Amino acid sequence: MCQVDEEYNGQLEHRVTPRVSKKCVKCKENTAVLIIRAGDAFCRGCFKEYFIHKFRAMLGKNRVIFPGEKVLLAVSGGPASSSMLSQVQEGLSRDAPKKLRFVPGIIYIDEGGASGQSMEERERAVAQLESVFRATNYHYHIVHLEQVLSLPSSVLEAGSSATEKPQTGSSYKAAVDQFIQTKKNQHPDFSVENAQSHLSSLSMQKVENGVTSPITPEHTQALQRLFASVRTLTAKEDLLYTLRQHLILHTARTQGYTKVMMGDSCSRLAIKLLSNISLGRGASLATDTGFSDPRYGDVVIVRPMRDYSSKEIAYYNRMFDIPSVFIPGLDTKAQDKASIQHLTESFVTKLQTDFPSTVSTIYRTSEKLHTACPPQNTNTQPFAKCLLCVCALDTKLEEFSAYQATLISEQLSQRRGPVSSASQGQCCSSGGGQHQGCMTGEGGCCSSAKSTVDLKSLLCYSCRLTIKDMVNALPQYILSEAERRKRRSQMREEISEFLLDEEEDEAIPRVNGSL
Amino acid sequence: MAAPIAIHLEFGGGAELLFGSVKEHHVTLPNQSEPWDMKQLLVWIRGNMLKERPELFVQGDTVRPGILVLINDADWELMGELEYELQDKDNVVFISTLHGG
């Protein structure tokens, strides 16, 4: 076969395209209408069953949703999240014995202010989506991205988880019991009162099951200024993602939702995996692309659509008339190389056409990623987490680490300009003395040089890159939370001599915080 | 075929942005001696309908990766992809999967 002078001219063929109509591989009776996963042809009925079954299997395999729990569905209007919405409707309405049992709510975030849409276009899109949401009879919340400017700084704190994470199937039952107990213990009206008092203390007014207060053009302009101060499209997309997560988290917390379902499909997660590595978020890959994301503590983010390729979702939506609204985003009609995320998307998509197992291979690799230490460590100080993305800080300056190498090359390549804010890396690592000088001003003072120094040490590597050029324009809640953390860490340094180490004798009670 | 063919085209998932945000188009392909196939249809669309940025829709001979094609509600891979011969009153749908959601 493989001899030296053998010729392969006639034998290498392009993938054979069938001319005769194929039969479904599952029921073997009906004509196939769709090919999935490079070779399996399904008929309409079998495809529908397969699609629905996959959703319930995904929820059943990873048992994190408790019956009766309030779950927030993050719907962007796109095909994957609209499909997720219809699957939830399907799962909740079934008369089958294994009906899904949780209480869904919907959130839609209007990002038109950041992507430069006009008010009429945004209102039109919102109206279309509202009609879709009303047809589902679930509570829905429409939140504008401009509201991120008036969020309270408490949104950046990781809350404690309400229940212990269930490790195996048997303790899932225990976790469910515990969850039901906690719900009973909480006075049913108390939680509503709590929410109400929260709501009244906020500057935004949220209307239950409806649209929030109208957005003024000043808000939109402030948001546009924020995004205009970020230079690269990569950083803009990253910032948009972070702000969106904060808004969703805030809504979930104030409205009492303990789980959030995101509609990331398999293809989208594969692209996210690769682009996150390029962005410097390799340390948090497992939580960013895994099924459940527990980094916020009290609200767990769940991705039930992660097994569906975008082809399957598009076909299902088309065949079974799932309404979805196309809303242009930041990178619509952008050049291929406009941002890292966009470039990765076109790379993976192109590779997928010639090698149809690309996406599933990447997906399977991401399934194998686990965090080494438990992410929910109640002893972790709150400021060991990144300020923006709430993942564990990965920028401790160790001897001979890759991170130290990047800092050194940055210092070497910068010209020796004015010392104040140019040499940012040095300012950070010089330690206590500089900080003391910077922080003697009252909180609330945020001149550019000081803020640059303060924020950098509170952020993970990739968040630092994102806000490299735009410190002044950050929303107030981020800046005030940063100030608070700086004061706490300074105080901690001051009294560090009086704090007993945790490894010392357990008989001695731990002294915490102020004496 | 000698007679002109009437085709119903639909664009979804964001692809309609390249066609003036109009999702449905009824077109009549002019006479020609050989039967129309998908490859020629793409060339025709590129020349006559695409308002802007052709590289976002067509790449070389075929559609850009990430754009799904359905012919009469069936996957075009089952119909022969580019070699499929168009019939009168066929329904061809182009769905872009590049905007997630």
Interface residues (C-beta under 8 A of the other chain):
Chain A: T17 P18 R19 S21 K22 A32 V33 L34 I35 A41 S76 G77 G78 P79 A80 S81 S82 G263 D264 S265 S267 R268 S310 K311 I313 A314 Y315 R318 M319 S324 F326 P328 G329 T332 K333 E345 S346 T349 K350 Q352 T353
Chain B: G12 G13 G14 E16 L17 R53 L56 P65 G66 L68 L70 D73 A74 D75 E77 L78 G80 E81 E83 V93 I95 T97 L98 H99 G100 G101
